[in-house]
């Protein structure tokens, strides 16, 4: 590789990865009253990225396969910060913040193919405590197995009812692997939500499926068109990969978490574990749920004390109702969590699910 290209990569990657980490920090700690303080704490890695990005412009065409992902990821990260800076400067509202943060998963999607070629990128897509794990690094250093990595099934932006899938590159069919089906929040999509879980699935060894709702959000009222679709998706994955039938997790954020209850408490649900995050729950759900299904069902609840959409008192009531109905409830209340996704809980949820395959 050209020395100039190497120097440019060394210049661009650190501010790009720092920008992505900062965007993750902002998304995790987003709370409307604290927005200014969160932005200050995140710093300004985008300024260094903006300055370094220009170095990608004059690369020889033979390195286009490296330049294109770096350019696309950098552009998306900078677009996210541009929207966030506008709100920080008094131009925009909370919806502007949400729209800006949608650029972050696009940046990660563009960057991920370089994980197999650039160690710093591979390192970024690992849980920090496992970045020096010799066994994991050795597995990832091997050539990727067939039918692994990221797959998209009718899940283009704007489409409904498809799904995104990640299978760890070191997957082998000689053992059964846990499966995580993670449901996005209202108005979201599975293609973007994949990046809330990929780092953990890659680090801990789990097959990850992130469907997109058939409607504008999950079927919380009226005809349930989503549960049959989830069952179809699960069956298609089970037919192709060796999935552990005792470790089938249905989890989700906000509306996705609520739909974990709607679908997962039904007697026909194939999922063995439920993990709603920042979700709402109506007491009638406990009364209408299949009593035999609830008895001993492992449910892991995560909720934030600062949640402004679904007050934490609702989560405490849910914990008590489900426990009284016989479910095996684990409850985690995070003092610094608003109505956002706490990615740091993923590893703990996987440990609760049953650990590494």
ZARO-782258 format. One record per residue: z, x, y of N, C-alpha, C in turn; residue in three letters; residue number from 1. Coordinates in steps of 0.1 Angstrom, whole numbers. Layout:
BEGIN
{{Z; X; Y}; {Z; X; Y}; {Z; X; Y}; ALA; NUM}
...
//
This chain:
BEGIN
{{0; 8; -12}; {0; 0; 0}; {0; 9; 13}; UNK; 1}
{{-7; 5; 23}; {-8; 12; 35}; {5; 14; 41}; UNK; 2}
{{8; 27; 46}; {20; 29; 53}; {22; 20; 65}; UNK; 3}
{{12; 17; 72}; {13; 8; 84}; {17; -6; 79}; UNK; 4}
{{12; -11; 68}; {15; -24; 63}; {30; -24; 59}; UNK; 5}
{{34; -13; 52}; {48; -12; 48}; {57; -12; 60}; UNK; 6}
{{54; -5; 70}; {62; -4; 83}; {63; -18; 89}; UNK; 7}
{{52; -25; 89}; {51; -39; 95}; {60; -48; 87}; UNK; 8}
{{59; -48; 74}; {68; -56; 65}; {82; -53; 68}; UNK; 9}
{{86; -40; 69}; {100; -36; 72}; {104; -41; 85}; UNK; 10}
{{95; -43; 95}; {98; -48; 108}; {100; -63; 108}; UNK; 11}
{{92; -70; 100}; {91; -85; 101}; {102; -91; 92}; UNK; 12}
{{103; -86; 80}; {112; -93; 70}; {126; -95; 75}; UNK; 13}
{{133; -85; 81}; {147; -87; 84}; {149; -99; 94}; UNK; 14}
{{142; -99; 106}; {144; -110; 115}; {139; -124; 109}; UNK; 15}
{{129; -123; 100}; {125; -136; 94}; {136; -141; 84}; UNK; 16}
{{141; -133; 76}; {152; -137; 67}; {165; -141; 75}; UNK; 17}
{{168; -133; 85}; {179; -137; 94}; {177; -150; 100}; UNK; 18}
{{165; -153; 105}; {162; -166; 111}; {164; -177; 101}; UNK; 19}
{{159; -175; 89}; {161; -186; 78}; {175; -188; 75}; UNK; 20}
{{183; -177; 74}; {198; -179; 72}; {204; -186; 84}; UNK; 21}
{{200; -183; 96}; {205; -190; 107}; {202; -205; 107}; UNK; 22}
{{190; -208; 103}; {186; -222; 102}; {194; -229; 92}; UNK; 23}
{{197; -223; 81}; {206; -228; 70}; {220; -231; 76}; UNK; 24}
{{225; -221; 83}; {238; -222; 90}; {238; -234; 99}; UNK; 25}
{{228; -236; 107}; {228; -247; 117}; {227; -260; 109}; UNK; 26}
{{219; -261; 99}; {218; -273; 91}; {231; -277; 84}; UNK; 27}
{{238; -267; 79}; {250; -270; 72}; {261; -274; 82}; UNK; 28}
{{262; -268; 94}; {273; -271; 103}; {269; -281; 114}; UNK; 29}
{{258; -287; 113}; {253; -296; 123}; {263; -308; 124}; UNK; 30}
{{269; -309; 136}; {277; -321; 140}; {275; -323; 154}; UNK; 31}
{{270; -335; 158}; {265; -338; 172}; {274; -332; 183}; UNK; 32}
{{288; -335; 182}; {296; -329; 193}; {297; -314; 194}; UNK; 33}
{{294; -308; 183}; {295; -293; 182}; {282; -286; 182}; UNK; 34}
{{271; -293; 186}; {258; -286; 185}; {257; -274; 193}; UNK; 35}
{{261; -274; 205}; {260; -262; 214}; {268; -250; 208}; UNK; 36}
{{280; -253; 203}; {288; -242; 197}; {281; -236; 184}; UNK; 37}
{{275; -245; 176}; {268; -241; 164}; {256; -232; 167}; UNK; 38}
{{249; -236; 177}; {237; -228; 182}; {241; -214; 187}; UNK; 39}
{{252; -214; 194}; {257; -201; 199}; {261; -192; 187}; UNK; 40}
{{268; -198; 177}; {273; -191; 166}; {261; -185; 158}; UNK; 41}
{{250; -193; 157}; {238; -189; 150}; {231; -177; 156}; UNK; 42}
{{233; -174; 168}; {227; -163; 175}; {212; -165; 178}; UNK; 43}
{{205; -154; 180}; {191; -156; 184}; {181; -147; 176}; UNK; 44}
{{182; -148; 163}; {173; -140; 154}; {158; -143; 157}; UNK; 45}
{{155; -155; 162}; {142; -159; 165}; {135; -150; 175}; UNK; 46}
{{143; -145; 185}; {137; -136; 195}; {132; -123; 189}; UNK; 47}
{{139; -117; 179}; {134; -105; 172}; {122; -109; 164}; UNK; 48}
{{122; -121; 157}; {111; -125; 149}; {99; -127; 157}; UNK; 49}
{{100; -133; 169}; {89; -135; 178}; {82; -122; 182}; UNK; 50}
{{90; -112; 184}; {85; -99; 188}; {78; -92; 177}; UNK; 51}
{{84; -93; 165}; {79; -86; 153}; {66; -93; 147}; UNK; 52}
{{65; -106; 149}; {54; -113; 142}; {41; -108; 146}; UNK; 53}
{{39; -103; 159}; {27; -98; 164}; {21; -87; 155}; UNK; 54}
{{30; -80; 148}; {26; -68; 140}; {17; -72; 128}; UNK; 55}
{{17; -85; 125}; {10; -90; 113}; {-5; -92; 116}; UNK; 56}
{{-9; -92; 129}; {-22; -97; 133}; {-33; -88; 129}; UNK; 57}
{{-31; -75; 128}; {-42; -66; 126}; {-43; -59; 112}; UNK; 58}
{{-37; -66; 102}; {-37; -60; 89}; {-51; -60; 83}; UNK; 59}
{{-54; -50; 75}; {-67; -51; 67}; {-68; -63; 58}; UNK; 60}
{{-80; -68; 56}; {-81; -81; 49}; {-76; -80; 35}; UNK; 61}
{{-76; -68; 29}; {-71; -66; 15}; {-56; -70; 14}; UNK; 62}
{{-49; -71; 25}; {-35; -74; 24}; {-33; -89; 29}; UNK; 63}
{{-43; -97; 29}; {-42; -111; 34}; {-32; -119; 25}; UNK; 64}
{{-31; -115; 12}; {-23; -123; 3}; {-8; -120; 7}; UNK; 65}
{{-5; -109; 14}; {9; -107; 18}; {11; -112; 33}; UNK; 66}
{{0; -110; 41}; {1; -114; 55}; {3; -129; 56}; UNK; 67}
{{-5; -137; 49}; {-5; -152; 51}; {8; -158; 48}; UNK; 68}
{{15; -155; 37}; {29; -161; 36}; {38; -157; 47}; UNK; 69}
{{38; -144; 51}; {47; -140; 62}; {44; -147; 75}; UNK; 70}
{{31; -148; 78}; {27; -155; 90}; {31; -170; 90}; UNK; 71}
{{28; -177; 79}; {32; -191; 77}; {47; -193; 78}; UNK; 72}
{{54; -185; 71}; {69; -186; 71}; {74; -183; 85}; UNK; 73}
{{69; -173; 92}; {74; -170; 105}; {70; -181; 115}; UNK; 74}
{{58; -186; 114}; {54; -197; 123}; {63; -209; 122}; UNK; 75}
{{66; -213; 109}; {75; -224; 107}; {89; -222; 112}; UNK; 76}
{{95; -210; 109}; {108; -207; 114}; {109; -207; 129}; UNK; 77}
{{99; -202; 136}; {98; -202; 150}; {97; -216; 156}; UNK; 78}
{{89; -224; 149}; {88; -238; 153}; {101; -246; 152}; UNK; 79}
{{109; -242; 142}; {122; -249; 140}; {131; -245; 152}; UNK; 80}
{{131; -232; 155}; {139; -227; 166}; {134; -233; 180}; UNK; 81}
{{121; -234; 181}; {116; -240; 194}; {122; -254; 196}; UNK; 82}
{{122; -262; 186}; {127; -276; 187}; {142; -275; 190}; UNK; 83}
{{149; -267; 183}; {164; -266; 185}; {167; -261; 199}; UNK; 84}
{{160; -251; 203}; {162; -245; 217}; {160; -256; 227}; UNK; 85}
{{150; -265; 225}; {147; -275; 235}; {160; -284; 236}; UNK; 86}
{{165; -288; 225}; {177; -297; 225}; {189; -289; 232}; UNK; 87}
{{190; -276; 228}; {201; -268; 234}; {200; -267; 249}; UNK; 88}
{{187; -268; 254}; {185; -268; 268}; {185; -281; 275}; UNK; 89}
{{189; -292; 267}; {190; -305; 273}; {177; -314; 272}; UNK; 90}
{{167; -310; 264}; {155; -317; 263}; {154; -322; 248}; UNK; 91}
{{158; -334; 245}; {157; -339; 232}; {170; -345; 227}; UNK; 92}
{{171; -350; 215}; {182; -357; 210}; {184; -352; 195}; UNK; 93}
{{193; -360; 188}; {196; -356; 174}; {184; -357; 165}; UNK; 94}
{{175; -367; 168}; {163; -368; 160}; {154; -356; 162}; UNK; 95}
{{154; -351; 174}; {146; -339; 177}; {151; -327; 168}; UNK; 96}
{{164; -326; 167}; {171; -316; 158}; {166; -318; 144}; UNK; 97}
{{167; -330; 139}; {163; -332; 125}; {148; -329; 123}; UNK; 98}
{{140; -332; 132}; {125; -329; 131}; {123; -314; 131}; UNK; 99}
{{131; -307; 139}; {130; -292; 140}; {134; -286; 127}; UNK; 100}
{{145; -291; 121}; {150; -285; 109}; {141; -287; 97}; UNK; 101}
{{131; -297; 98}; {122; -299; 87}; {112; -287; 85}; UNK; 102}
{{111; -278; 95}; {103; -267; 94}; {109; -256; 85}; UNK; 103}
{{122; -256; 83}; {129; -246; 75}; {124; -246; 61}; UNK; 104}
{{124; -257; 54}; {119; -257; 40}; {105; -253; 39}; UNK; 105}
{{97; -256; 49}; {83; -252; 49}; {82; -237; 49}; UNK; 106}
{{90; -231; 57}; {91; -216; 58}; {94; -210; 44}; UNK; 107}
{{104; -216; 38}; {109; -211; 25}; {98; -213; 14}; UNK; 108}
{{91; -224; 15}; {80; -226; 5}; {69; -216; 7}; UNK; 109}
{{66; -213; 19}; {56; -203; 22}; {60; -189; 17}; UNK; 110}
{{73; -186; 19}; {78; -173; 16}; {80; -170; 1}; UNK; 111}
{{84; -180; -6}; {89; -178; -20}; {79; -171; -29}; UNK; 112}
{{66; -173; -28}; {57; -165; -37}; {58; -150; -36}; UNK; 113}
{{64; -145; -25}; {66; -131; -23}; {78; -125; -30}; UNK; 114}
{{86; -134; -35}; {99; -130; -42}; {96; -121; -54}; UNK; 115}
{{84; -123; -60}; {81; -115; -72}; {76; -101; -68}; UNK; 116}
{{73; -99; -55}; {67; -86; -50}; {76; -78; -41}; UNK; 117}
{{85; -86; -33}; {93; -79; -23}; {108; -82; -26}; UNK; 118}
{{115; -71; -30}; {129; -73; -34}; {138; -80; -23}; UNK; 119}
{{136; -78; -10}; {144; -85; 0}; {142; -100; -1}; UNK; 120}
{{130; -104; -4}; {127; -118; -5}; {133; -124; -17}; UNK; 121}
{{132; -117; -28}; {139; -121; -41}; {154; -123; -38}; UNK; 122}
{{160; -113; -31}; {174; -113; -29}; {178; -125; -20}; UNK; 123}
{{169; -129; -11}; {172; -140; -2}; {174; -153; -10}; UNK; 124}
{{166; -154; -21}; {166; -166; -29}; {175; -165; -41}; UNK; 125}
{{186; -158; -39}; {197; -157; -48}; {210; -161; -41}; UNK; 126}
{{220; -166; -49}; {233; -168; -43}; {239; -155; -39}; UNK; 127}
{{245; -154; -28}; {250; -141; -23}; {260; -134; -33}; UNK; 128}
{{269; -142; -40}; {278; -135; -50}; {270; -128; -62}; UNK; 129}
{{258; -133; -64}; {251; -128; -76}; {239; -118; -72}; UNK; 130}
{{239; -114; -60}; {228; -105; -56}; {229; -91; -62}; UNK; 131}
{{240; -88; -67}; {242; -75; -73}; {244; -76; -88}; UNK; 132}
{{242; -88; -94}; {244; -91; -108}; {233; -84; -116}; UNK; 133}
{{237; -73; -124}; {227; -65; -131}; {219; -73; -141}; UNK; 134}
{{226; -82; -148}; {219; -90; -158}; {209; -99; -152}; UNK; 135}
{{213; -106; -141}; {203; -115; -134}; {192; -108; -129}; UNK; 136}
{{194; -96; -122}; {183; -88; -116}; {174; -83; -127}; UNK; 137}
{{179; -80; -139}; {171; -75; -150}; {162; -86; -155}; UNK; 138}
{{167; -98; -156}; {159; -110; -160}; {148; -113; -150}; UNK; 139}
{{151; -112; -138}; {141; -115; -127}; {131; -104; -126}; UNK; 140}
{{134; -92; -130}; {125; -81; -130}; {114; -81; -140}; UNK; 141}
{{116; -90; -150}; {106; -91; -161}; {95; -100; -156}; UNK; 142}
{{83; -99; -161}; {72; -108; -158}; {76; -122; -160}; UNK; 143}
{{72; -131; -151}; {75; -145; -152}; {69; -151; -165}; UNK; 144}
{{77; -159; -172}; {72; -166; -183}; {62; -177; -180}; UNK; 145}
{{54; -181; -189}; {44; -192; -187}; {52; -205; -184}; UNK; 146}
{{45; -213; -176}; {51; -226; -172}; {64; -225; -165}; UNK; 147}
{{66; -215; -157}; {78; -214; -149}; {75; -213; -134}; UNK; 148}
{{85; -212; -126}; {83; -212; -112}; {82; -226; -106}; UNK; 149}
{{76; -228; -95}; {75; -240; -88}; {63; -248; -91}; UNK; 150}
{{64; -261; -94}; {53; -270; -97}; {54; -282; -88}; UNK; 151}
{{43; -287; -83}; {42; -299; -75}; {34; -310; -83}; UNK; 152}
{{40; -321; -84}; {33; -332; -91}; {32; -344; -82}; UNK; 153}
{{20; -346; -76}; {17; -357; -66}; {28; -358; -56}; UNK; 154}
{{32; -346; -50}; {43; -346; -41}; {39; -339; -28}; UNK; 155}
{{27; -342; -24}; {22; -337; -11}; {30; -344; 1}; UNK; 156}
{{31; -337; 12}; {38; -343; 24}; {32; -357; 27}; UNK; 157}
{{40; -367; 28}; {36; -380; 31}; {34; -389; 19}; UNK; 158}
{{34; -383; 7}; {32; -391; -5}; {45; -396; -10}; UNK; 159}
{{45; -406; -19}; {57; -412; -24}; {57; -413; -39}; UNK; 160}
{{68; -411; -45}; {69; -413; -60}; {66; -401; -68}; UNK; 161}
{{62; -390; -62}; {60; -377; -70}; {72; -369; -71}; UNK; 162}
{{71; -357; -75}; {83; -348; -77}; {79; -333; -76}; UNK; 163}
{{88; -325; -72}; {87; -311; -72}; {96; -306; -84}; UNK; 164}
{{93; -295; -89}; {100; -289; -101}; {101; -274; -100}; UNK; 165}
{{113; -269; -103}; {114; -255; -104}; {120; -251; -118}; UNK; 166}
{{114; -242; -125}; {119; -237; -138}; {121; -222; -136}; UNK; 167}
{{133; -217; -138}; {136; -203; -136}; {125; -194; -144}; UNK; 168}
{{121; -184; -137}; {110; -175; -142}; {114; -169; -155}; UNK; 169}
{{127; -168; -158}; {132; -162; -171}; {135; -172; -181}; UNK; 170}
{{130; -184; -179}; {132; -195; -189}; {126; -191; -203}; UNK; 171}
{{133; -194; -213}; {128; -192; -227}; {131; -205; -235}; UNK; 172}
{{122; -209; -243}; {124; -222; -250}; {133; -222; -262}; UNK; 173}
{{140; -210; -265}; {148; -209; -276}; {162; -215; -274}; UNK; 174}
{{165; -220; -262}; {178; -226; -260}; {176; -237; -250}; UNK; 175}
{{186; -246; -250}; {185; -258; -241}; {191; -255; -228}; UNK; 176}
{{184; -259; -217}; {188; -256; -203}; {193; -269; -196}; UNK; 177}
{{203; -267; -188}; {208; -279; -180}; {197; -283; -170}; UNK; 178}
{{197; -295; -166}; {187; -301; -157}; {194; -307; -145}; UNK; 179}
{{190; -304; -133}; {195; -310; -121}; {184; -319; -115}; UNK; 180}
{{186; -332; -113}; {177; -340; -106}; {184; -343; -93}; UNK; 181}
{{178; -338; -82}; {185; -339; -69}; {176; -348; -59}; UNK; 182}
{{183; -358; -54}; {176; -369; -46}; {178; -366; -31}; UNK; 183}
{{168; -366; -24}; {168; -364; -9}; {175; -375; -2}; UNK; 184}
{{178; -373; 11}; {183; -383; 19}; {173; -392; 24}; UNK; 185}
{{177; -403; 31}; {168; -413; 37}; {157; -407; 45}; UNK; 186}
{{145; -411; 44}; {133; -406; 51}; {129; -392; 48}; UNK; 187}
{{136; -386; 38}; {132; -372; 34}; {122; -373; 23}; UNK; 188}
{{120; -361; 16}; {111; -360; 5}; {116; -349; -4}; UNK; 189}
{{112; -350; -17}; {116; -341; -27}; {111; -327; -25}; UNK; 190}
{{99; -326; -19}; {93; -312; -17}; {102; -304; -7}; UNK; 191}
{{107; -310; 3}; {116; -303; 12}; {130; -301; 6}; UNK; 192}
{{135; -311; -1}; {149; -310; -7}; {150; -300; -18}; UNK; 193}
{{139; -296; -24}; {139; -286; -34}; {146; -273; -29}; UNK; 194}
{{145; -270; -16}; {150; -258; -11}; {165; -259; -9}; UNK; 195}
{{171; -270; -10}; {186; -272; -9}; {192; -267; -22}; UNK; 196}
{{184; -266; -33}; {189; -263; -46}; {183; -251; -53}; UNK; 197}
{{171; -246; -48}; {164; -236; -56}; {171; -223; -58}; UNK; 198}
{{178; -219; -47}; {186; -206; -48}; {196; -207; -60}; UNK; 199}
{{202; -218; -61}; {213; -220; -71}; {207; -221; -85}; UNK; 200}
{{196; -229; -86}; {189; -231; -99}; {184; -217; -104}; UNK; 201}
{{179; -209; -95}; {173; -196; -99}; {184; -186; -103}; UNK; 202}
{{196; -187; -96}; {207; -178; -98}; {214; -181; -111}; UNK; 203}
{{217; -194; -113}; {226; -198; -124}; {219; -203; -136}; UNK; 204}
{{205; -205; -136}; {198; -209; -147}; {198; -223; -150}; UNK; 205}
{{191; -231; -142}; {189; -245; -144}; {175; -250; -140}; UNK; 206}
{{170; -260; -147}; {158; -266; -144}; {161; -276; -133}; UNK; 207}
{{153; -276; -122}; {155; -284; -110}; {144; -293; -108}; UNK; 208}
{{147; -306; -106}; {137; -316; -103}; {141; -323; -90}; UNK; 209}
{{132; -324; -81}; {135; -331; -68}; {124; -342; -66}; UNK; 210}
{{127; -354; -70}; {117; -365; -68}; {116; -369; -53}; UNK; 211}
{{106; -376; -50}; {105; -384; -38}; {105; -399; -40}; UNK; 212}
{{113; -406; -33}; {115; -420; -35}; {101; -427; -34}; UNK; 213}
{{100; -438; -41}; {88; -446; -41}; {86; -454; -28}; UNK; 214}
{{96; -456; -21}; {95; -463; -8}; {100; -453; 3}; UNK; 215}
{{102; -459; 15}; {106; -451; 26}; {120; -444; 24}; UNK; 216}
{{128; -450; 16}; {140; -444; 11}; {143; -449; -3}; UNK; 217}
{{154; -446; -9}; {157; -450; -23}; {159; -465; -24}; UNK; 218}
{{157; -471; -35}; {158; -486; -37}; {172; -490; -38}; UNK; 219}
{{179; -491; -26}; {193; -494; -25}; {195; -509; -25}; UNK; 220}
{{184; -517; -22}; {184; -531; -22}; {171; -536; -27}; UNK; 221}
{{172; -548; -33}; {159; -554; -38}; {155; -548; -52}; UNK; 222}
{{142; -549; -55}; {137; -544; -67}; {139; -529; -68}; UNK; 223}
{{144; -525; -80}; {146; -510; -82}; {134; -504; -88}; UNK; 224}
{{125; -499; -79}; {113; -492; -84}; {115; -477; -87}; UNK; 225}
{{127; -472; -83}; {130; -458; -84}; {135; -454; -97}; UNK; 226}
{{144; -462; -103}; {150; -458; -116}; {140; -456; -127}; UNK; 227}
{{131; -465; -128}; {120; -463; -138}; {112; -450; -136}; UNK; 228}
{{110; -447; -123}; {102; -435; -120}; {110; -423; -123}; UNK; 229}
{{123; -423; -120}; {131; -411; -124}; {131; -409; -139}; UNK; 230}
{{132; -420; -147}; {132; -419; -161}; {119; -414; -166}; UNK; 231}
{{108; -418; -160}; {94; -413; -163}; {94; -398; -161}; UNK; 232}
{{98; -394; -149}; {98; -380; -145}; {107; -371; -155}; UNK; 233}
{{118; -376; -158}; {127; -369; -167}; {121; -368; -181}; UNK; 234}
{{115; -378; -186}; {108; -378; -199}; {97; -367; -199}; UNK; 235}
{{89; -367; -188}; {78; -357; -187}; {83; -343; -187}; UNK; 236}
{{94; -340; -181}; {100; -327; -181}; {106; -323; -194}; UNK; 237}
{{113; -333; -201}; {118; -330; -214}; {108; -328; -224}; UNK; 238}
{{96; -334; -222}; {85; -332; -232}; {79; -318; -231}; UNK; 239}
{{81; -311; -220}; {75; -298; -218}; {85; -286; -219}; UNK; 240}
{{97; -289; -215}; {107; -278; -215}; {119; -282; -223}; UNK; 241}
{{127; -272; -228}; {138; -275; -237}; {150; -278; -228}; UNK; 242}
{{153; -291; -226}; {164; -296; -217}; {176; -300; -226}; UNK; 243}
{{188; -296; -221}; {200; -299; -228}; {204; -314; -225}; UNK; 244}
{{204; -322; -236}; {206; -336; -233}; {221; -339; -230}; UNK; 245}
{{230; -329; -231}; {244; -331; -227}; {247; -327; -213}; UNK; 246}
{{236; -321; -206}; {238; -316; -192}; {227; -321; -183}; UNK; 247}
{{226; -334; -181}; {216; -340; -173}; {223; -345; -160}; UNK; 248}
{{222; -338; -149}; {229; -341; -137}; {220; -349; -127}; UNK; 249}
{{225; -360; -122}; {218; -368; -111}; {227; -366; -99}; UNK; 250}
{{221; -360; -89}; {229; -357; -76}; {220; -361; -65}; UNK; 251}
{{226; -362; -53}; {218; -365; -41}; {226; -365; -29}; UNK; 252}
{{219; -365; -17}; {225; -365; -4}; {223; -378; 3}; UNK; 253}
{{233; -383; 9}; {233; -395; 18}; {227; -407; 10}; UNK; 254}
{{215; -412; 14}; {209; -423; 6}; {207; -419; -9}; UNK; 255}
{{203; -406; -10}; {201; -401; -24}; {214; -401; -32}; UNK; 256}
{{225; -398; -25}; {238; -399; -32}; {242; -413; -35}; UNK; 257}
{{239; -422; -26}; {242; -436; -29}; {234; -441; -40}; UNK; 258}
{{221; -437; -41}; {213; -441; -52}; {218; -436; -66}; UNK; 259}
{{225; -424; -65}; {231; -419; -77}; {240; -430; -84}; UNK; 260}
{{247; -437; -75}; {256; -448; -80}; {247; -460; -85}; UNK; 261}
{{238; -464; -76}; {230; -476; -80}; {223; -474; -93}; UNK; 262}
{{217; -462; -95}; {210; -459; -108}; {218; -454; -119}; UNK; 263}
{{227; -444; -115}; {235; -437; -125}; {246; -445; -131}; UNK; 264}
{{250; -456; -125}; {261; -464; -132}; {255; -475; -141}; UNK; 265}
{{242; -476; -141}; {236; -486; -150}; {237; -481; -164}; UNK; 266}
{{239; -490; -173}; {241; -487; -187}; {229; -479; -193}; UNK; 267}
{{217; -482; -187}; {205; -475; -193}; {202; -461; -187}; UNK; 268}
{{211; -457; -178}; {209; -444; -172}; {209; -432; -182}; UNK; 269}
{{200; -423; -182}; {200; -412; -192}; {208; -400; -187}; UNK; 270}
{{214; -401; -175}; {221; -389; -169}; {235; -389; -174}; UNK; 271}
{{240; -377; -177}; {253; -375; -183}; {264; -372; -172}; UNK; 272}
{{259; -368; -160}; {268; -364; -149}; {262; -369; -136}; UNK; 273}
{{271; -373; -127}; {267; -378; -114}; {274; -370; -103}; UNK; 274}
{{267; -366; -92}; {273; -358; -82}; {268; -363; -68}; UNK; 275}
{{273; -374; -63}; {269; -379; -50}; {275; -371; -39}; UNK; 276}
{{267; -368; -29}; {272; -360; -17}; {270; -368; -4}; UNK; 277}
{{280; -369; 4}; {279; -376; 17}; {273; -390; 15}; UNK; 278}
{{277; -397; 5}; {271; -410; 2}; {281; -421; 5}; UNK; 279}
{{275; -433; 5}; {283; -445; 7}; {284; -453; -6}; UNK; 280}
{{294; -461; -7}; {297; -469; -20}; {303; -482; -17}; UNK; 281}
{{297; -493; -22}; {303; -506; -19}; {312; -509; -31}; UNK; 282}
{{324; -515; -29}; {333; -518; -40}; {327; -527; -51}; UNK; 283}
{{317; -535; -47}; {310; -544; -57}; {303; -535; -67}; UNK; 284}
{{299; -523; -63}; {292; -514; -73}; {301; -512; -85}; UNK; 285}
{{314; -510; -82}; {323; -507; -93}; {325; -519; -102}; UNK; 286}
{{325; -531; -96}; {327; -543; -103}; {315; -547; -111}; UNK; 287}
{{303; -543; -106}; {291; -547; -113}; {286; -536; -123}; UNK; 288}
{{292; -524; -122}; {288; -514; -131}; {293; -517; -146}; UNK; 289}
{{285; -511; -155}; {288; -513; -169}; {301; -506; -172}; UNK; 290}
{{311; -514; -177}; {324; -508; -179}; {324; -497; -190}; UNK; 291}
{{316; -498; -200}; {315; -488; -210}; {309; -475; -204}; UNK; 292}
{{299; -477; -196}; {292; -466; -189}; {302; -458; -181}; UNK; 293}
{{310; -465; -174}; {320; -458; -164}; {331; -451; -172}; UNK; 294}
{{335; -456; -183}; {346; -450; -190}; {344; -435; -194}; UNK; 295}
{{351; -426; -187}; {350; -412; -190}; {338; -405; -184}; UNK; 296}
{{330; -412; -176}; {318; -407; -170}; {321; -396; -160}; UNK; 297}
{{317; -384; -161}; {320; -373; -152}; {312; -376; -138}; UNK; 298}
{{320; -377; -128}; {314; -379; -114}; {321; -369; -105}; UNK; 299}
{{313; -362; -98}; {318; -352; -88}; {314; -356; -74}; UNK; 300}
{{324; -360; -66}; {322; -365; -53}; {324; -353; -43}; UNK; 301}
{{315; -352; -33}; {317; -343; -22}; {315; -351; -9}; UNK; 302}
{{324; -349; 0}; {323; -357; 13}; {330; -348; 24}; UNK; 303}
{{325; -350; 36}; {330; -343; 48}; {340; -351; 56}; UNK; 304}
{{351; -345; 60}; {360; -351; 69}; {354; -355; 82}; UNK; 305}
{{344; -348; 86}; {337; -351; 99}; {325; -360; 98}; UNK; 306}
{{323; -366; 87}; {311; -374; 85}; {311; -386; 95}; UNK; 307}
{{300; -386; 103}; {299; -396; 113}; {291; -408; 109}; UNK; 308}
{{284; -407; 98}; {276; -418; 93}; {283; -427; 83}; UNK; 309}
{{290; -420; 73}; {298; -426; 63}; {312; -421; 64}; UNK; 310}
{{321; -427; 70}; {335; -422; 73}; {341; -418; 59}; UNK; 311}
{{349; -407; 60}; {355; -402; 48}; {365; -411; 41}; UNK; 312}
{{370; -421; 48}; {379; -431; 42}; {371; -439; 31}; UNK; 313}
{{358; -440; 33}; {350; -447; 23}; {349; -439; 10}; UNK; 314}
{{348; -426; 12}; {348; -417; 0}; {361; -417; -7}; UNK; 315}
{{372; -417; 0}; {385; -417; -7}; {387; -430; -14}; UNK; 316}
{{382; -441; -9}; {383; -454; -16}; {374; -454; -28}; UNK; 317}
{{362; -448; -27}; {353; -447; -39}; {360; -439; -50}; UNK; 318}
{{366; -428; -46}; {373; -420; -56}; {384; -428; -64}; UNK; 319}
{{391; -436; -56}; {402; -444; -62}; {396; -455; -71}; UNK; 320}
{{386; -462; -66}; {380; -473; -74}; {374; -467; -87}; UNK; 321}
{{366; -456; -86}; {360; -451; -98}; {370; -446; -108}; UNK; 322}
{{381; -439; -103}; {391; -435; -112}; {398; -446; -119}; UNK; 323}
{{401; -457; -111}; {407; -468; -117}; {399; -475; -128}; UNK; 324}
{{385; -474; -126}; {376; -480; -136}; {374; -471; -148}; UNK; 325}
{{380; -459; -148}; {380; -451; -160}; {371; -439; -159}; UNK; 326}
{{364; -437; -148}; {355; -425; -147}; {364; -412; -145}; UNK; 327}
{{358; -401; -149}; {364; -388; -148}; {360; -382; -135}; UNK; 328}
{{367; -384; -125}; {363; -381; -111}; {369; -368; -106}; UNK; 329}
{{360; -359; -101}; {364; -347; -94}; {360; -350; -79}; UNK; 330}
{{370; -347; -70}; {368; -351; -56}; {370; -338; -47}; UNK; 331}
{{360; -336; -39}; {361; -325; -30}; {358; -330; -16}; UNK; 332}
{{368; -328; -7}; {367; -332; 7}; {366; -319; 16}; UNK; 333}
{{356; -317; 23}; {354; -305; 31}; {357; -308; 46}; UNK; 334}
{{367; -301; 51}; {372; -303; 65}; {361; -300; 75}; UNK; 335}
{{352; -291; 73}; {342; -287; 83}; {329; -294; 81}; UNK; 336}
{{328; -303; 71}; {315; -309; 68}; {313; -322; 76}; UNK; 337}
{{301; -323; 83}; {297; -336; 89}; {288; -343; 79}; UNK; 338}
{{278; -350; 84}; {268; -357; 75}; {257; -347; 73}; UNK; 339}
{{260; -336; 66}; {250; -326; 62}; {251; -322; 48}; UNK; 340}
{{242; -314; 43}; {243; -310; 29}; {250; -296; 28}; UNK; 341}
{{261; -296; 20}; {269; -284; 18}; {264; -276; 6}; UNK; 342}
{{254; -267; 9}; {247; -260; -2}; {257; -251; -10}; UNK; 343}
{{268; -247; -3}; {277; -238; -10}; {284; -245; -22}; UNK; 344}
{{283; -258; -22}; {289; -266; -33}; {281; -266; -46}; UNK; 345}
{{268; -262; -45}; {259; -263; -57}; {264; -255; -68}; UNK; 346}
{{268; -242; -66}; {273; -234; -77}; {285; -240; -84}; UNK; 347}
{{294; -246; -76}; {306; -252; -81}; {302; -264; -90}; UNK; 348}
{{292; -272; -85}; {288; -284; -92}; {281; -279; -105}; UNK; 349}
{{274; -268; -105}; {268; -263; -118}; {278; -258; -127}; UNK; 350}
{{289; -252; -122}; {300; -248; -131}; {306; -260; -137}; UNK; 351}
{{308; -270; -129}; {314; -283; -134}; {305; -289; -145}; UNK; 352}
{{292; -288; -143}; {282; -294; -152}; {283; -287; -166}; UNK; 353}
{{287; -274; -166}; {288; -268; -178}; {284; -253; -179}; UNK; 354}
{{281; -247; -167}; {279; -233; -167}; {265; -229; -171}; UNK; 355}
{{263; -217; -173}; {249; -211; -176}; {245; -216; -190}; UNK; 356}
{{232; -217; -192}; {227; -220; -205}; {229; -209; -215}; UNK; 357}
//
